[in-house]
Structures are given as structure tokens and as C-alpha cells.
């Protein structure tokens, strides 16, 4: 089993300096992925290190040892949730299901899984095994971008996500990556779609990874990402609808038509890592000391004000 380097540090498996510790234990099962997402280190054609995901390294440990340390970390209150990342390989689903059952027998903390299930039957099996949140890596906001960076099966993905949302309310989170080639309007439309289905929304900034086809790509400008973080927060928590957003002809968010939107963002929660409860993913999209896209901790008043200012929206 692979463990994110930050998780390995929190669990006491390695000694590693950490500016901020993860509040979720991130584990990974499966071999090199059969899918070929252009941005992913685990993709079929990727030349990146097989022990990497995004810009995080994932050393390998014996499963029994990892789970024993996870049980101890739960007792000591060091982690709030466990999240199992699953690569799409021939045996990965069965391996993931066995891992979920094994982990669930050992710990009682909430358990998430990030997986591309082949069917809703698999979703049901995972829930019955003890998963409380399933993360779907839709990643792209629209079919055009999905086809370009991930491949076919857009409609199949939407069908599984929609059916899961209908049959198992509030168990699904959709993962979206800002900066793959979508417009801001398209991303906001996808977030509104997710809200209407009562899906959680995990938001990521595209991060170029050496050895992938998109290694020379650029991360989104901070102003663009801050706008999408704000839009997500206002949609999920303050009733923002499509009419609340004003766009340029190119689909760039230009202004917000929502009472007291600055006050709604002033606490800074909109700019913290968005995902499942208890997930902070420290430095998944950024380097310590560099530009912070997702804050893995509470923001100061000054940081929240700076994030709002960075959005560069019309007053």
C-alpha cells in the first residue's frame, strides 16, 4: 500500500518536516492506471515516478503496518478521516474493496474513497463495506475538455455520478480541476449542476507534473482560481444561482450580483481546501513557501482579505 508522504509522517511511519500536517490519512491502492489522463503521474503513458500523484510522493508500506499506525493515530486524535485513492487497473476495484473492509474493521473514522467505479453496483458494494463518501474524478467541467485531457466515456461518467446521487444521497463528491482549458462560466455551470444533485465539490488547481504530457502547462492564475473558490462557496452556502454571476463574452467571471458577497467570503472558509469533511490536502497543488491555492488551515483576517482582493472582480 502506498501512503502520501505527509500521511506517513503523521502516522509515524517516517520522519518528515511538515509546515502543516494532513488531517486526513491518504492511502493509495492499485498499479499503474489503465487510463491516460494527460495531467496525471499515474496515467498509462506517463513517464513520471510511479510513486507520485500530483506533486506528492507516496512511499510504499505493508498494509498491516499502515493500518496499525492508522488505528493508533485515530486513538490519539491525529486524523479525522481516511481517504483511499484508487488507480484504475485490472484488479484495483477488488483490491480497493478488500482494503476498505480491512480498514473499516480496524478504525471507526469516516472513510472516503476516490475511485472511478465501473457501475453503481460497485458504488453500493463500497458503501456497504463502510465508505461514507465516494469521490468521482470527473476533473473536467465540460465534455470538450474531458475528451482532450482524459479521453472518452464522458456520458458514462455523468450517468454513474447522477445515479449515485439519486440512489445514495449526499455520499458523492465530484472532483473538478481548474485550469484544464475550461472557461470560468463552464466551471460555474458544472458546480451548479453538482449543487442541484447535492454533490460535494472537491476543487483542485491544475498542477503540471514532470513526465506527463501536460508537464509544460501552466497553473491557473491565482485570480481565476480564487474566483472559482468563491463561486463554489457562494453556490453551496449562500444560494448563488447562474443569475448571480456576470461574465464577459469570453466566459470570464466579471462581477457578482449577490447581496453581501464580500461579507460571505470574509471569514476565509471559501479559500480553504474544498473536499470531504476533514480533508485539507496540504501542498497538493503548491510548494511550501509558494503560492497557496488551497489553504490547508484557517486563514487570518488579512489572508482572507487578500484572497478576496486577488479575485479582481468589479465592485
Secondary structure, 3 states (H helix, E strand, C coil): CEEEHHHHHHHCCCCCCCCCCCCEEEEEECCCCCCCCCCCCCCCCCCCCCCEECCEEEEECCHHHHHHHHHHHHHCCCCCEEEEEECCCCCHHHHHHHHHHHHHHHCCCEEEEECCCCCHHHHHHHHHHCCCEEEEEEECCCHHHHHHHCCCCHHHHHHHHHHHHHHCCCCEEEEEEECCCCCHHHHHHHHHHHHHCCCEEEEEECCCCCCCCCCCCCCCCHHHHHHHHHHHHHHHHHCCCHHHEEECCCCCEEEECCCCHHHHHCCCHHHECCCCCCCCCCCCCCCCCCCCCCECCCCCHHHHHHHHHHCCCCC
